[in-house]
Amino acid sequence: MVWRTARQLHDALAGRILVRSDVRVPRFATTDLTGRTVTSAVSRGKHLLIRVDGDVTVHSHLRMEGSWRISRTSGYPLRDHRIRIVLANDTWQAVGHQLGTVEIIRTSREPATVGYLGPDLLGPDWDADEAVRRLLAAPDRTVGEALLDQASLAGIGNLYKAETLFLRGVSPWRPVGDVDSLPALVELARRLLEANKDRVGQVTTGNPARGEQTWVYGRAGRPCRRCGAIIRRADQGPVAEERLTFWCPACQR
């Protein structure tokens, strides 16, 4: 989703001069990018970076509820209290709704903001060996937690974590150091993201029909599509960061 959003933002904004800039975040409310040209929009893991000439980057993170909505530029005022930022050129406007993070930083300082991230599964810097090395730096950590650590590899969310582990037959509770063929697990995650990067939805089963898109994610209490065992769900991770995980107790021992 983030990769696709970055591409849409790039197509709508890059190479065009901003005729409107409205940042509705108190710390950056006085920032005015009007008259500047957007040079690019890229994703870095789950982060979005809209680069503007003059060493300026609009950094945003969707979190759970956020989105960027692109439409034809109009003169109508946008009064929705959920809007965090508006960037518009003569043709297109990009409106950031309920974004978890919005900040204006120097492009030259991007490494200070996203430099901690591991190799990006959909990025030009993808390095499988480095991702595996980072994952194994904490071998006693559960693999379900490790795959969500963006400092190890950037881009895997809760859905892809659950689906990748199911397809490899690995329990999310297994220590990452005990996972056989960790490189193959990481490569499968990359392929799943690659296959879905242009989709509106996320499909891991090959069947885009409603209710049929995933193997285990979101299917707690329902029978496993492979063995018929009941899919389970539980919180996983530190209390402050715990996320729901889904797995088949029979297929993922």
C-alpha contacts under 8 A as a table, 3 or more apart, distances in Angstrom:
res1	aa1	res2	aa2	distance
1	M	4	R	5.15
1	M	5	T	6.08
1	M	197	K	6.40
1	M	198	D	7.90
1	M	199	R	7.73
1	M	200	V	7.27
2	V	5	T	4.99
2	V	6	A	6.16
2	V	43	S	6.46
2	V	45	G	7.76
2	V	46	K	5.96
2	V	47	H	7.40
2	V	48	L	7.25
3	W	6	A	5.16
3	W	7	R	6.37
3	W	42	V	7.55
3	W	43	S	5.60
3	W	122	L	7.55
3	W	197	K	6.29
4	R	7	R	5.14
4	R	8	Q	6.28
4	R	197	K	5.88
4	R	198	D	5.84
4	R	199	R	7.83
5	T	8	Q	5.10
5	T	9	L	6.14
5	T	68	W	7.08
6	A	9	L	5.10
6	A	10	H	6.07
6	A	41	A	5.60
6	A	42	V	5.11
6	A	43	S	5.57
6	A	48	L	6.46
6	A	49	L	7.93
7	R	10	H	5.03
7	R	11	D	6.13
7	R	41	A	6.99
7	R	42	V	7.01
8	Q	11	D	5.14
8	Q	12	A	6.20
8	Q	70	I	7.83
9	L	12	A	5.20
9	L	13	L	5.85
9	L	14	A	7.62
9	L	41	A	6.04
9	L	50	I	7.94
9	L	70	I	7.53
9	L	94	A	7.14
10	H	13	L	5.33
10	H	14	A	5.01
10	H	40	S	5.63
10	H	41	A	4.65
10	H	42	V	7.27
10	H	50	I	7.94
11	D	14	A	6.17
12	A	70	I	7.62
12	A	92	W	5.94
12	A	93	Q	7.70
12	A	94	A	7.87
13	L	16	R	5.72
13	L	38	V	6.02
13	L	40	S	7.61
13	L	41	A	7.93
13	L	88	A	7.64
13	L	89	N	7.05
13	L	92	W	7.14
14	A	37	T	7.40
14	A	38	V	4.84
14	A	39	T	5.03
14	A	40	S	5.03
14	A	41	A	6.99
15	G	37	T	6.17
15	G	38	V	5.69
15	G	39	T	5.59
15	G	40	S	7.56
16	R	37	T	5.40
16	R	38	V	5.98
16	R	39	T	7.96
16	R	89	N	6.43
17	I	34	T	7.58
17	I	35	G	5.72
17	I	36	R	5.40
17	I	37	T	4.24
17	I	38	V	6.53
17	I	89	N	5.80
17	I	90	D	7.86
18	L	21	S	6.95
18	L	33	L	6.85
18	L	34	T	5.04
18	L	35	G	5.36
18	L	36	R	5.70
18	L	37	T	6.13
18	L	38	V	7.26
18	L	87	L	6.73
18	L	88	A	5.46
18	L	89	N	4.47
18	L	90	D	7.58
19	V	34	T	5.19
19	V	35	G	6.08
19	V	87	L	7.95
19	V	88	A	5.80
19	V	89	N	4.95
19	V	90	D	6.55
20	R	33	L	7.49
20	R	34	T	5.40
20	R	86	V	7.30
20	R	87	L	5.75
20	R	88	A	5.01
20	R	89	N	6.67
21	S	31	T	7.94
21	S	32	D	5.73
21	S	33	L	5.50
21	S	34	T	5.57
21	S	85	I	7.65
21	S	86	V	5.80
21	S	87	L	4.92
21	S	88	A	6.69
22	D	29	A	7.42
22	D	31	T	7.88
22	D	32	D	7.19
22	D	85	I	5.54
22	D	86	V	5.01
22	D	87	L	6.65
23	V	28	F	6.37
23	V	29	A	5.08
23	V	30	T	7.55
23	V	31	T	6.83
23	V	32	D	8.00
23	V	84	R	6.26
23	V	85	I	4.43
23	V	86	V	6.46
24	R	28	F	7.45
24	R	29	A	5.55
24	R	83	I	7.16
24	R	84	R	4.82
24	R	85	I	5.53
25	V	28	F	5.59
25	V	29	A	5.45
25	V	84	R	6.20
25	V	85	I	7.65
25	V	102	V	7.27
26	P	29	A	5.00
27	R	30	T	7.97
28	F	31	T	5.47
28	F	103	E	6.92
28	F	104	I	6.84
33	L	36	R	5.72
36	R	52	V	6.61
36	R	53	D	6.18
36	R	54	G	7.86
37	T	52	V	5.71
37	T	53	D	5.67
38	V	41	A	7.98
38	V	50	I	7.22
38	V	51	R	5.84
38	V	52	V	4.25
38	V	53	D	6.29
39	T	50	I	7.83
39	T	51	R	5.55
39	T	52	V	5.40
39	T	53	D	6.35
40	S	50	I	5.97
40	S	51	R	5.27
40	S	52	V	7.29
41	A	48	L	7.21
41	A	49	L	5.58
41	A	50	I	4.27
41	A	51	R	6.05
42	V	48	L	5.96
42	V	49	L	5.36
42	V	50	I	6.58
43	S	46	K	6.76
43	S	47	H	5.63
43	S	48	L	4.60
43	S	49	L	6.14
43	S	123	G	7.95
44	R	47	H	5.06
44	R	48	L	6.31
44	R	49	L	7.52
44	R	114	V	7.42
44	R	120	D	6.55
44	R	123	G	7.20
44	R	154	A	7.35
44	R	155	G	7.88
45	G	117	L	7.40
45	G	120	D	5.54
45	G	121	L	7.62
45	G	122	L	7.90
45	G	150	Q	7.31
45	G	154	A	4.35
45	G	155	G	4.30
45	G	156	I	7.95
46	K	61	H	6.54
46	K	62	L	7.55
46	K	154	A	7.13
46	K	155	G	5.79
47	H	59	H	7.18
47	H	60	S	6.04
47	H	61	H	4.96
47	H	62	L	7.56
47	H	114	V	7.81
48	L	58	V	7.98
48	L	59	H	5.78
48	L	60	S	5.21
48	L	61	H	6.15
49	L	57	T	6.19
49	L	58	V	5.74
49	L	59	H	4.80
49	L	60	S	6.65
50	I	57	T	5.45
50	I	58	V	4.96
50	I	59	H	6.53
51	R	55	D	7.72
51	R	56	V	5.98
51	R	57	T	4.37
51	R	58	V	6.38
51	R	107	T	6.81
52	V	55	D	6.70
52	V	56	V	5.13
52	V	57	T	5.86
52	V	58	V	7.81
53	D	56	V	6.25
55	D	106	R	5.26
55	D	107	T	4.86
55	D	108	S	6.45
56	V	104	I	6.95
56	V	105	I	5.94
56	V	106	R	4.63
56	V	107	T	5.05
57	T	104	I	5.82
57	T	105	I	5.28
57	T	106	R	5.70
57	T	107	T	5.04
57	T	110	E	7.86
58	V	102	V	7.13
58	V	103	E	5.99
58	V	104	I	4.81
58	V	105	I	6.51
59	H	101	T	7.44
59	H	102	V	5.77
59	H	103	E	5.33
59	H	104	I	6.17
59	H	105	I	7.03
60	S	99	L	6.81
60	S	100	G	7.31
60	S	101	T	4.95
60	S	102	V	4.56
60	S	103	E	6.59
61	H	66	G	7.60
61	H	99	L	6.12
61	H	100	G	5.51
61	H	101	T	4.91
61	H	102	V	6.95
62	L	65	E	6.55
62	L	66	G	4.21
62	L	67	S	5.92
62	L	98	Q	7.58
62	L	99	L	4.90
62	L	100	G	5.33
62	L	101	T	6.98
63	R	66	G	5.94
63	R	99	L	6.82
63	R	100	G	5.12
63	R	101	T	7.80
64	M	100	G	7.76
65	E	98	Q	6.16
65	E	99	L	7.10
65	E	100	G	7.70
66	G	96	G	7.39
66	G	97	H	5.56
66	G	98	Q	4.51
66	G	99	L	4.26
66	G	100	G	6.34
67	S	96	G	5.90
67	S	97	H	5.28
67	S	98	Q	6.75
67	S	99	L	6.42
68	W	94	A	6.33
68	W	95	V	5.45
68	W	96	G	4.44
68	W	97	H	6.11
69	R	94	A	5.62
69	R	95	V	5.13
69	R	96	G	6.45
69	R	97	H	7.46
70	I	92	W	6.81
70	I	93	Q	5.66
70	I	94	A	4.53
70	I	95	V	6.38
71	S	92	W	5.76
71	S	93	Q	5.58
71	S	94	A	6.78
72	R	91	T	5.85
72	R	92	W	4.60
72	R	93	Q	5.97
73	T	88	A	6.55
73	T	89	N	7.10
73	T	90	D	6.53
73	T	91	T	5.40
73	T	92	W	4.72
73	T	93	Q	4.95
74	S	93	Q	7.98
79	R	83	I	7.89
80	D	83	I	5.75
81	H	84	R	7.99
82	R	97	H	5.52
82	R	98	Q	5.24
83	I	86	V	7.65
83	I	95	V	6.85
83	I	96	G	5.74
83	I	97	H	4.49
83	I	98	Q	6.18
84	R	95	V	7.68
84	R	96	G	5.50
84	R	97	H	5.86
84	R	98	Q	6.47
84	R	99	L	6.58
84	R	102	V	7.31
85	I	95	V	5.91
85	I	96	G	5.14
85	I	97	H	7.54
85	I	102	V	7.87
86	V	93	Q	6.98
86	V	94	A	5.81
86	V	95	V	4.59
86	V	96	G	6.37
87	L	93	Q	5.71
87	L	94	A	5.25
87	L	95	V	6.56
88	A	91	T	7.57
88	A	92	W	5.72
88	A	93	Q	3.96
88	A	94	A	6.09
89	N	92	W	5.51
89	N	93	Q	6.27
96	G	99	L	6.21
99	L	102	V	6.61
105	I	109	R	6.81
105	I	110	E	7.26
106	R	109	R	5.11
106	R	110	E	6.74
107	T	110	E	5.32
108	S	111	P	7.53
109	R	112	A	5.54
109	R	113	T	7.11
110	E	113	T	5.19
110	E	114	V	6.14
110	E	115	G	7.11
111	P	114	V	5.29
111	P	115	G	4.09
111	P	116	Y	7.65
112	A	115	G	5.63
112	A	116	Y	7.75
113	T	116	Y	7.54
114	V	117	L	5.76
116	Y	151	A	5.79
117	L	120	D	7.78
117	L	150	Q	5.57
117	L	151	A	4.29
117	L	152	S	6.86
117	L	153	L	6.81
117	L	154	A	6.04
118	G	131	A	6.63
118	G	134	R	7.85
118	G	150	Q	6.07
118	G	151	A	4.53
118	G	152	S	4.58
118	G	153	L	4.22
118	G	154	A	5.38
119	P	123	G	7.56
119	P	125	D	6.01
119	P	126	W	4.96
119	P	127	D	5.83
119	P	128	A	7.65
119	P	130	E	7.21
119	P	131	A	6.14
119	P	152	S	7.18
119	P	153	L	4.99
119	P	154	A	5.81
120	D	123	G	4.82
120	D	124	P	7.58
120	D	125	D	6.35
120	D	126	W	5.24
120	D	127	D	7.96
120	D	153	L	6.02
120	D	154	A	4.58
120	D	155	G	6.12
121	L	126	W	5.55
121	L	153	L	7.00
121	L	154	A	6.26
121	L	155	G	6.03
121	L	190	R	5.46
121	L	193	L	7.61
122	L	126	W	6.90
122	L	155	G	7.49
122	L	190	R	7.21
122	L	193	L	7.34
122	L	194	E	6.77
123	G	126	W	5.57
127	D	130	E	5.42
127	D	131	A	6.32
128	A	131	A	5.04
128	A	132	V	6.22
128	A	183	P	7.09
128	A	186	V	7.28
128	A	187	E	7.48
129	D	132	V	5.22
129	D	133	R	6.14
129	D	183	P	7.59
130	E	133	R	4.96
130	E	134	R	6.21
131	A	134	R	5.21
131	A	135	L	6.25
131	A	152	S	5.69
131	A	153	L	5.45
132	V	135	L	5.05
132	V	136	L	6.19
132	V	152	S	7.86
132	V	182	L	6.92
132	V	183	P	6.42
132	V	186	V	7.56
133	R	136	L	5.26
133	R	137	A	6.36
134	R	137	A	5.16
134	R	138	A	7.83
134	R	151	A	7.92
134	R	152	S	5.01
134	R	153	L	7.81
135	L	138	A	6.43
135	L	139	P	7.33
135	L	146	A	6.32
135	L	147	L	7.64
135	L	152	S	5.66
135	L	153	L	7.99
135	L	176	V	7.23
136	L	139	P	4.95
136	L	176	V	6.72
136	L	177	G	6.10
138	A	141	R	5.74
138	A	176	V	7.69
138	A	177	G	7.75
139	P	175	P	6.29
139	P	176	V	5.23
139	P	177	G	4.15
139	P	178	D	7.63
140	D	175	P	4.99
140	D	176	V	6.30
140	D	177	G	6.24
141	R	145	E	6.92
141	R	146	A	6.46
141	R	175	P	5.28
141	R	176	V	5.91
141	R	177	G	7.86
142	T	145	E	5.47
142	T	146	A	6.24
142	T	172	P	6.51
142	T	173	W	5.14
142	T	174	R	5.33
142	T	175	P	4.30
142	T	176	V	5.53
143	V	146	A	4.84
143	V	147	L	6.07
143	V	171	S	7.97
143	V	172	P	5.54
143	V	173	W	6.43
143	V	174	R	5.91
143	V	175	P	5.63
143	V	176	V	4.48
143	V	179	V	7.83
144	G	147	L	5.70
144	G	148	L	6.97
144	G	161	K	6.73
144	G	162	A	7.69
144	G	171	S	7.96
144	G	172	P	4.35
144	G	173	W	6.37
144	G	174	R	7.86
144	G	236	Q	7.51
144	G	245	T	7.64
145	E	148	L	5.48
145	E	149	D	6.66
145	E	172	P	7.81
145	E	236	Q	7.02
145	E	237	G	5.89
146	A	149	D	5.25
146	A	152	S	7.51
146	A	176	V	7.15
147	L	150	Q	7.72
147	L	152	S	7.53
147	L	153	L	7.30
147	L	156	I	6.69
147	L	161	K	6.38
148	L	153	L	7.99
148	L	156	I	5.94
148	L	157	G	6.15
148	L	158	N	7.08
148	L	161	K	7.12
149	D	152	S	5.60
149	D	153	L	6.77
149	D	154	A	7.57
150	Q	153	L	5.11
150	Q	154	A	4.48
150	Q	155	G	6.89
150	Q	156	I	7.62
151	A	154	A	6.69
153	L	156	I	7.50
156	I	159	L	7.96
156	I	160	Y	5.88
156	I	161	K	6.31
156	I	189	A	7.48
157	G	160	Y	5.57
157	G	161	K	6.10
158	N	161	K	5.13
158	N	162	A	6.27
158	N	243	R	7.42
158	N	244	L	7.61
158	N	245	T	7.18
159	L	162	A	5.35
159	L	163	E	6.18
159	L	217	Y	5.86
160	Y	163	E	5.09
160	Y	164	T	5.75
160	Y	189	A	6.69
160	Y	192	L	7.40
160	Y	193	L	7.65
161	K	164	T	5.37
161	K	165	L	6.21
161	K	189	A	7.59
162	A	165	L	5.40
162	A	166	F	6.22
162	A	172	P	7.60
162	A	216	V	6.86
162	A	217	Y	6.05
162	A	245	T	6.39
162	A	246	F	5.86
162	A	247	W	6.69
163	E	166	F	5.11
163	E	167	L	6.17
163	E	204	T	7.04
163	E	214	T	7.12
163	E	215	W	6.37
163	E	216	V	6.44
163	E	217	Y	6.56
164	T	167	L	5.25
164	T	168	R	6.29
164	T	185	L	6.98
164	T	188	L	6.58
164	T	189	A	5.72
164	T	192	L	7.93
165	L	168	R	5.20
165	L	169	G	5.98
165	L	170	V	5.01
165	L	171	S	6.62
165	L	172	P	6.68
165	L	185	L	7.50
165	L	252	Q	7.76
166	F	169	G	4.95
166	F	170	V	6.14
166	F	171	S	7.49
166	F	215	W	7.46
166	F	216	V	7.25
166	F	247	W	6.51
166	F	248	C	7.21
166	F	251	C	7.23
166	F	252	Q	6.36
167	L	170	V	7.84
168	R	185	L	6.67
169	G	251	C	5.66
169	G	252	Q	4.54
169	G	253	R	7.22
170	V	174	R	7.24
170	V	179	V	7.40
170	V	251	C	7.92
170	V	252	Q	4.83
170	V	253	R	6.58
171	S	174	R	5.50
171	S	247	W	7.06
171	S	249	P	7.72
171	S	252	Q	4.59
171	S	253	R	5.56
172	P	245	T	7.57
172	P	247	W	7.32
174	R	178	D	6.75
174	R	179	V	7.05
175	P	178	D	5.41
175	P	179	V	6.90
176	V	179	V	5.37
179	V	182	L	5.90
181	S	184	A	5.41
181	S	185	L	6.66
182	L	185	L	5.01
182	L	186	V	6.28
183	P	186	V	5.15
183	P	187	E	6.11
184	A	187	E	5.01
184	A	188	L	6.14
185	L	188	L	5.21
185	L	189	A	6.44
186	V	189	A	5.14
186	V	190	R	6.35
187	E	190	R	5.03
187	E	191	R	6.25
188	L	191	R	5.05
188	L	192	L	6.22
189	A	192	L	5.18
189	A	193	L	6.33
190	R	193	L	5.23
190	R	194	E	6.07
191	R	194	E	4.95
191	R	195	A	6.02
192	L	195	A	5.17
192	L	196	N	6.34
192	L	204	T	6.77
193	L	196	N	5.21
193	L	197	K	5.83
194	E	197	K	5.35
195	A	198	D	7.56
196	N	199	R	5.19
196	N	201	G	7.60
196	N	202	Q	5.91
196	N	203	V	6.77
199	R	202	Q	6.65
202	Q	213	Q	6.96
203	V	206	G	6.11
203	V	207	N	6.77
203	V	208	P	5.96
203	V	213	Q	4.62
203	V	214	T	6.10
204	T	207	N	7.66
204	T	213	Q	5.99
204	T	214	T	5.36
204	T	215	W	7.11
205	T	208	P	7.83
205	T	212	E	7.19
205	T	213	Q	5.54
205	T	214	T	5.49
205	T	215	W	6.30
206	G	213	Q	7.00
207	N	212	E	5.90
207	N	213	Q	5.52
208	P	212	E	6.40
208	P	213	Q	5.18
209	A	212	E	5.37
209	A	213	Q	6.42
210	R	213	Q	6.66
211	G	214	T	7.62
212	E	215	W	7.80
214	T	217	Y	5.92
214	T	218	G	7.84
215	W	219	R	7.68
215	W	224	C	7.31
215	W	225	R	6.59
216	V	219	R	5.27
216	V	220	A	7.24
216	V	224	C	7.14
216	V	231	I	6.49
216	V	246	F	5.84
216	V	247	W	5.89
216	V	248	C	7.08
217	Y	220	A	7.59
217	Y	245	T	7.67
217	Y	246	F	5.53
217	Y	247	W	7.65
218	G	246	F	7.13
219	R	222	R	5.60
219	R	231	I	6.35
219	R	232	R	7.99
219	R	246	F	7.53
220	A	230	I	7.28
220	A	231	I	4.80
220	A	232	R	5.01
220	A	233	R	5.55
220	A	246	F	6.72
221	G	230	I	5.53
221	G	231	I	5.37
221	G	232	R	6.28
222	R	230	I	5.41
222	R	231	I	5.67
223	P	227	C	7.74
223	P	228	G	4.64
223	P	229	A	5.27
223	P	230	I	4.50
223	P	231	I	5.98
224	C	227	C	5.55
224	C	228	G	4.49
224	C	229	A	5.25
224	C	230	I	5.90
224	C	231	I	5.88
224	C	248	C	6.54
225	R	228	G	6.13
226	R	251	C	8.00
227	C	250	A	7.45
227	C	251	C	7.27
229	A	248	C	6.75
229	A	249	P	7.27
229	A	250	A	6.42
230	I	248	C	6.72
230	I	249	P	7.71
231	I	246	F	6.85
231	I	247	W	5.74
231	I	248	C	4.80
231	I	249	P	7.09
232	R	246	F	5.64
232	R	247	W	5.51
232	R	248	C	6.20
232	R	249	P	7.14
233	R	244	L	6.54
233	R	245	T	5.56
233	R	246	F	4.57
233	R	247	W	6.68
234	A	244	L	5.44
234	A	245	T	5.52
234	A	246	F	6.84
235	D	242	E	5.79
235	D	243	R	5.39
235	D	244	L	4.47
235	D	245	T	6.11
236	Q	242	E	5.11
236	Q	243	R	5.46
236	Q	244	L	6.09
236	Q	245	T	6.33
237	G	241	E	6.16
237	G	242	E	4.39
237	G	243	R	6.57
238	P	241	E	5.30
238	P	242	E	5.31
239	V	242	E	5.16
247	W	252	Q	6.85
248	C	251	C	5.43
248	C	252	Q	5.64
249	P	252	Q	5.40
249	P	253	R	5.97
250	A	253	R	6.00
